[in-house]
Amino acid sequence: MTTQTAALSATKSNLLPIALAALMGIAVMFVAGHIQANALHDAAHDVRHATGFPCH
């Protein structure tokens, strides 16, 4: 019975990060779907320059 309880506890503790990641993913999709195309492009462009990734 102890092994089953430990497995159930581990399963419950793994659900929180999965749920939070799913919620963050949905939020990003919602925001990206409603933002103006130019604002999204400018944000991505600025991130590329900030990280040193060549984009042009």
C-alpha positions as CSV (number, residue, x, y, z in Angstrom):
1,M,0.0,0.0,0.0
2,T,2.9,2.4,0.7
3,T,4.3,2.0,-2.8
4,Q,0.9,2.8,-4.3
5,T,0.5,5.9,-2.1
6,A,4.0,7.1,-3.1
7,A,3.2,6.6,-6.8
8,L,-0.1,8.5,-6.5
9,S,1.7,11.3,-4.7
10,A,4.4,11.5,-7.4
11,T,1.7,11.6,-10.1
12,K,-0.1,14.5,-8.3
13,S,3.1,16.5,-8.0
14,N,3.8,16.0,-11.7
15,L,0.4,17.4,-12.8
16,L,1.0,20.9,-11.5
17,P,4.0,21.8,-13.9
18,I,2.1,20.2,-16.8
19,A,-1.0,22.2,-16.1
20,L,1.0,25.4,-15.7
21,A,2.8,24.8,-18.9
22,A,-0.4,24.1,-20.8
23,L,-2.0,27.3,-19.3
24,M,1.1,29.4,-20.4
25,G,0.9,27.9,-23.8
26,I,-2.7,28.7,-24.2
27,A,-2.1,32.3,-23.0
28,V,0.8,32.7,-25.5
29,M,-1.4,31.4,-28.3
30,F,-4.3,33.8,-27.3
31,V,-2.0,36.8,-27.1
32,A,-0.2,36.0,-30.4
33,G,-3.6,35.5,-32.1
34,H,-4.9,38.9,-31.1
35,I,-1.8,41.0,-31.4
36,Q,-1.2,43.3,-34.4
37,A,1.2,41.6,-36.9
38,N,3.6,44.5,-36.8
39,A,3.9,44.4,-33.0
40,L,4.6,40.7,-33.1
41,H,7.2,41.1,-35.8
42,D,8.9,44.0,-34.0
43,A,9.0,42.0,-30.7
44,A,10.5,38.9,-32.4
45,H,13.0,41.2,-34.2
46,D,14.1,42.9,-31.0
47,V,14.6,39.5,-29.3
48,R,16.7,38.3,-32.2
49,H,19.0,41.3,-31.9
50,A,19.1,41.1,-28.1
51,T,20.3,37.4,-28.2
52,G,22.8,38.1,-31.0
53,F,21.0,36.0,-33.6
54,P,21.5,37.5,-37.1
55,C,18.2,38.2,-38.9
56,H,19.3,40.3,-41.8
